[in-house]
Amino acid sequence: MTKHLYNAALAGIVAVSLSGVASAGTLFVDMGPSSQNFTLYGQGPYSPGLGTFTIGQGAGSYDAGTNTSTFIMSGPIFSGSPGLGSGTFEFITTYSGMDTPTGGPNAPPAYTDPSNLNYFYYSAFDSSMKMTLDLLGTPTGDHVIPLVAGGNFLGPSFSFSYTGGTCTGSPIGGCGQNNVGITPGTSIYAPVDIYLTFSGVLVPEPSTWALMLLGFAGLGFAGYQKDKHGRAARLAA
C-alpha cells in the first residue's frame, strides 16, 4: 500500500537552544514506526468525492477525575541530527472529554485536500487540545517539544507516514485514505513514522532545551511518499 505522509508546515521563525547540537541549519529527528496506530475515521463527504475524518493519534485512555483523554504513540528514534539520533519518543495528544472508538468527542477533524486525494488538512483543534513530542534518552538528554497548546499550533513542522494500512468496514472504492473519508463508519489505521524538522536559527547554550516562537503565518497538512528509510520525501503520484 502507498505510504502517506501528513506534513504540518509552520511559516515563521523559530529560535531553538539545544546543547550539543549544530548551531545553524536544519535540525531533524526521524522516529521509527510507532508501536500504536494512527487512525483516520471516515465521516462522509464534504463535497462530491472528497472525504472528512476524525483522528485517533495512538492508544487512548480517559481520566474521569480531570475529564481528559490522552493518546500516545511511542517507539524508537530512527535517526536524527547529531545529538538526537538515538533514544525513544512519545507523541502525546490530550483534550477534554471521554475517549471513544472514534478518537474522542474533541478529536481533531480533517478533510481531504481537493488538489490531491493523498493529502489531508487538519481543519481545527479544540481549545483544550495539547500535543507534545517527548524525546527520551537522547545523547543530549530528554526534550519536551510543544507542538499544540490551547488549540493553537506552535510548530515546529512535523509529519506522519503510514508504515502500512488496514481498513475496517467496507470503504467505497477500497482501502485508501480518501475512500475511508467519504464512507462514514469506516477507518484506516496503521503504525506511523513521525518526522520532525526545525528550520530556523539554532543558538547553542548550556540550557538543555528552550523553544521560542517568533512568528507564524499558517498551518496545513499534506501528503507525500517517503522511501523505506524515511530519509527522503517526494510528491505523491
C-alpha positions as a Python dict, from the first residue, in 0.01 Angstrom:
ca = {
    (1, 'M'): (0, 0, 0),
    (2, 'T'): (120, 350, -77),
    (3, 'K'): (259, 532, 222),
    (4, 'H'): (106, 865, 309),
    (5, 'L'): (284, 1148, 485),
    (6, 'Y'): (91, 1424, 658),
    (7, 'N'): (302, 1736, 690),
    (8, 'A'): (235, 2033, 918),
    (9, 'A'): (402, 2346, 787),
    (10, 'L'): (483, 2648, 1002),
    (11, 'A'): (559, 2974, 822),
    (12, 'G'): (769, 3180, 1056),
    (13, 'I'): (1092, 3184, 1255),
    (14, 'V'): (1172, 2954, 1543),
    (15, 'A'): (1472, 3007, 1769),
    (16, 'V'): (1596, 2695, 1944),
    (17, 'S'): (1858, 2643, 2211),
    (18, 'L'): (1987, 2287, 2235),
    (19, 'S'): (2320, 2195, 2386),
    (20, 'G'): (2546, 1962, 2188),
    (21, 'V'): (2372, 2014, 1852),
    (22, 'A'): (2482, 2200, 1539),
    (23, 'S'): (2443, 2576, 1573),
    (24, 'A'): (2283, 2652, 1236),
    (25, 'G'): (2078, 2497, 956),
    (26, 'T'): (1801, 2242, 992),
    (27, 'L'): (1760, 2012, 1290),
    (28, 'F'): (1565, 1694, 1220),
    (29, 'V'): (1453, 1381, 1403),
    (30, 'D'): (1309, 1078, 1222),
    (31, 'M'): (1132, 842, 1463),
    (32, 'G'): (1081, 478, 1373),
    (33, 'P'): (736, 321, 1341),
    (34, 'S'): (509, 392, 1635),
    (35, 'S'): (405, 99, 1850),
    (36, 'Q'): (46, 225, 1831),
    (37, 'N'): (-185, 301, 1538),
    (38, 'F'): (-258, 638, 1382),
    (39, 'T'): (-625, 616, 1276),
    (40, 'L'): (-844, 814, 1037),
    (41, 'Y'): (-1219, 761, 1092),
    (42, 'G'): (-1443, 826, 791),
    (43, 'Q'): (-1715, 1087, 845),
    (44, 'G'): (-1855, 1121, 492),
    (45, 'P'): (-1809, 1368, 208),
    (46, 'Y'): (-1785, 1745, 246),
    (47, 'S'): (-1820, 1781, -129),
    (48, 'P'): (-1859, 1520, -407),
    (49, 'G'): (-1570, 1274, -396),
    (50, 'L'): (-1387, 1436, -103),
    (51, 'G'): (-1393, 1294, 247),
    (52, 'T'): (-1378, 1412, 607),
    (53, 'F'): (-1226, 1240, 910),
    (54, 'T'): (-1177, 1244, 1281),
    (55, 'I'): (-835, 1134, 1401),
    (56, 'G'): (-715, 894, 1670),
    (57, 'Q'): (-350, 959, 1746),
    (58, 'G'): (-232, 647, 1926),
    (59, 'A'): (-354, 437, 2218),
    (60, 'G'): (-622, 622, 2414),
    (61, 'S'): (-708, 643, 2783),
    (62, 'Y'): (-955, 852, 2985),
    (63, 'D'): (-913, 1016, 3328),
    (64, 'A'): (-1257, 1074, 3480),
    (65, 'G'): (-1112, 1296, 3752),
    (66, 'T'): (-989, 1553, 3501),
    (67, 'N'): (-1233, 1463, 3219),
    (68, 'T'): (-932, 1432, 2988),
    (69, 'S'): (-849, 1185, 2711),
    (70, 'T'): (-485, 1108, 2638),
    (71, 'F'): (-345, 946, 2325),
    (72, 'I'): (13, 825, 2296),
    (73, 'M'): (222, 700, 2005),
    (74, 'S'): (568, 582, 2107),
    (75, 'G'): (867, 400, 1966),
    (76, 'P'): (1240, 418, 1893),
    (77, 'I'): (1411, 715, 1731),
    (78, 'F'): (1525, 601, 1385),
    (79, 'S'): (1773, 878, 1302),
    (80, 'G'): (1838, 1245, 1357),
    (81, 'S'): (2075, 1538, 1366),
    (82, 'P'): (2387, 1483, 1580),
    (83, 'G'): (2284, 1456, 1942),
    (84, 'L'): (1930, 1336, 1864),
    (85, 'G'): (1979, 1016, 1663),
    (86, 'S'): (1901, 760, 1934),
    (87, 'G'): (1664, 703, 2223),
    (88, 'T'): (1286, 676, 2225),
    (89, 'F'): (992, 910, 2163),
    (90, 'E'): (639, 969, 2288),
    (91, 'F'): (394, 1172, 2077),
    (92, 'I'): (124, 1274, 2325),
    (93, 'T'): (-215, 1432, 2247),
    (94, 'T'): (-462, 1538, 2517),
    (95, 'Y'): (-802, 1709, 2513),
    (96, 'S'): (-1113, 1731, 2728),
    (97, 'G'): (-1389, 1470, 2708),
    (98, 'M'): (-1420, 1093, 2723),
    (99, 'D'): (-1225, 867, 2489),
    (100, 'T'): (-1448, 697, 2228),
    (101, 'P'): (-1391, 442, 1949),
    (102, 'T'): (-1368, 729, 1700),
    (103, 'G'): (-1100, 925, 1881),
    (104, 'G'): (-1294, 1117, 2145),
    (105, 'P'): (-1551, 1399, 2125),
    (106, 'N'): (-1287, 1667, 2070),
    (107, 'A'): (-1062, 1465, 1839),
    (108, 'P'): (-905, 1676, 1565),
    (109, 'P'): (-1116, 1683, 1246),
    (110, 'A'): (-964, 1676, 899),
    (111, 'Y'): (-1068, 1684, 536),
    (112, 'T'): (-924, 1575, 204),
    (113, 'D'): (-727, 1827, 2),
    (114, 'P'): (-911, 1858, -332),
    (115, 'S'): (-584, 1911, -519),
    (116, 'N'): (-453, 1565, -420),
    (117, 'L'): (-655, 1285, -264),
    (118, 'N'): (-346, 1165, -76),
    (119, 'Y'): (-343, 1492, 116),
    (120, 'F'): (-547, 1595, 417),
    (121, 'Y'): (-570, 1905, 631),
    (122, 'Y'): (-647, 1934, 998),
    (123, 'S'): (-946, 2166, 988),
    (124, 'A'): (-949, 2263, 1358),
    (125, 'F'): (-802, 2196, 1701),
    (126, 'D'): (-1023, 2201, 2010),
    (127, 'S'): (-931, 2474, 2256),
    (128, 'S'): (-845, 2210, 2517),
    (129, 'M'): (-603, 2027, 2289),
    (130, 'K'): (-233, 1991, 2359),
    (131, 'M'): (29, 1797, 2163),
    (132, 'T'): (385, 1735, 2273),
    (133, 'L'): (670, 1527, 2140),
    (134, 'D'): (897, 1392, 2412),
    (135, 'L'): (1243, 1275, 2304),
    (136, 'L'): (1376, 1047, 2577),
    (137, 'G'): (1724, 915, 2637),
    (138, 'T'): (1892, 1106, 2355),
    (139, 'P'): (2266, 1184, 2379),
    (140, 'T'): (2170, 1541, 2474),
    (141, 'G'): (1917, 1433, 2735),
    (142, 'D'): (1536, 1439, 2745),
    (143, 'H'): (1350, 1707, 2547),
    (144, 'V'): (981, 1801, 2566),
    (145, 'I'): (875, 1978, 2247),
    (146, 'P'): (535, 2154, 2246),
    (147, 'L'): (352, 2127, 1913),
    (148, 'V'): (-2, 2242, 2001),
    (149, 'A'): (-116, 2427, 2315),
    (150, 'G'): (-462, 2565, 2390),
    (151, 'G'): (-576, 2453, 2045),
    (152, 'N'): (-309, 2663, 1871),
    (153, 'F'): (-32, 2522, 1652),
    (154, 'L'): (310, 2623, 1784),
    (155, 'G'): (543, 2438, 1550),
    (156, 'P'): (795, 2312, 1458),
    (157, 'S'): (685, 2120, 1150),
    (158, 'F'): (607, 1751, 1196),
    (159, 'S'): (467, 1475, 978),
    (160, 'F'): (328, 1121, 984),
    (161, 'S'): (385, 845, 730),
    (162, 'Y'): (196, 515, 742),
    (163, 'T'): (417, 207, 752),
    (164, 'G'): (124, 10, 608),
    (165, 'G'): (-252, 38, 616),
    (166, 'T'): (-552, -165, 732),
    (167, 'C'): (-921, -78, 696),
    (168, 'T'): (-1232, -160, 895),
    (169, 'G'): (-1571, -157, 730),
    (170, 'S'): (-1603, -151, 351),
    (171, 'P'): (-1481, 186, 220),
    (172, 'I'): (-1632, 290, -111),
    (173, 'G'): (-1361, 228, -372),
    (174, 'G'): (-1134, 24, -145),
    (175, 'C'): (-891, 75, 142),
    (176, 'G'): (-748, 419, 77),
    (177, 'Q'): (-735, 742, 275),
    (178, 'N'): (-996, 941, 81),
    (179, 'N'): (-1215, 633, 24),
    (180, 'V'): (-1237, 594, 401),
    (181, 'G'): (-1314, 965, 439),
    (182, 'I'): (-1617, 952, 212),
    (183, 'T'): (-1755, 636, 380),
    (184, 'P'): (-1899, 701, 729),
    (185, 'G'): (-1820, 438, 988),
    (186, 'T'): (-1502, 308, 825),
    (187, 'S'): (-1143, 363, 927),
    (188, 'I'): (-785, 326, 809),
    (189, 'Y'): (-514, 263, 1064),
    (190, 'A'): (-152, 154, 1099),
    (191, 'P'): (166, 247, 1284),
    (192, 'V'): (331, 562, 1151),
    (193, 'D'): (679, 705, 1125),
    (194, 'I'): (696, 1054, 1276),
    (195, 'Y'): (933, 1309, 1129),
    (196, 'L'): (1016, 1639, 1297),
    (197, 'T'): (1205, 1930, 1139),
    (198, 'F'): (1327, 2256, 1292),
    (199, 'S'): (1405, 2518, 1029),
    (200, 'G'): (1546, 2845, 1155),
    (201, 'V'): (1814, 2964, 1392),
    (202, 'L'): (1973, 2723, 1638),
    (203, 'V'): (2151, 2902, 1923),
    (204, 'P'): (2380, 2679, 2134),
    (205, 'E'): (2380, 2750, 2506),
    (206, 'P'): (2409, 2545, 2827),
    (207, 'S'): (2034, 2501, 2880),
    (208, 'T'): (1904, 2159, 2783),
    (209, 'W'): (1607, 2288, 2583),
    (210, 'A'): (1447, 2624, 2509),
    (211, 'L'): (1193, 2695, 2238),
    (212, 'M'): (1072, 3043, 2144),
    (213, 'L'): (817, 3112, 1874),
    (214, 'L'): (887, 3438, 1692),
    (215, 'G'): (607, 3429, 1438),
    (216, 'F'): (393, 3215, 1211),
    (217, 'A'): (157, 3263, 922),
    (218, 'G'): (-24, 2938, 862),
    (219, 'L'): (-85, 2571, 923),
    (220, 'G'): (-157, 2289, 682),
    (221, 'F'): (-119, 1919, 630),
    (222, 'A'): (-23, 1749, 305),
    (223, 'G'): (53, 1401, 171),
    (224, 'Y'): (377, 1275, 25),
    (225, 'Q'): (551, 946, -47),
    (226, 'K'): (861, 860, 153),
    (227, 'D'): (1130, 599, 86),
    (228, 'K'): (1153, 297, 315),
    (229, 'H'): (1432, 452, 520),
    (230, 'G'): (1229, 765, 589),
    (231, 'R'): (1513, 994, 479),
    (232, 'A'): (1373, 1137, 157),
    (233, 'A'): (1029, 1272, 67),
    (234, 'R'): (880, 1348, -270),
    (235, 'L'): (540, 1445, -405),
    (236, 'A'): (295, 1156, -424),
    (237, 'A'): (191, 1041, -767),
}
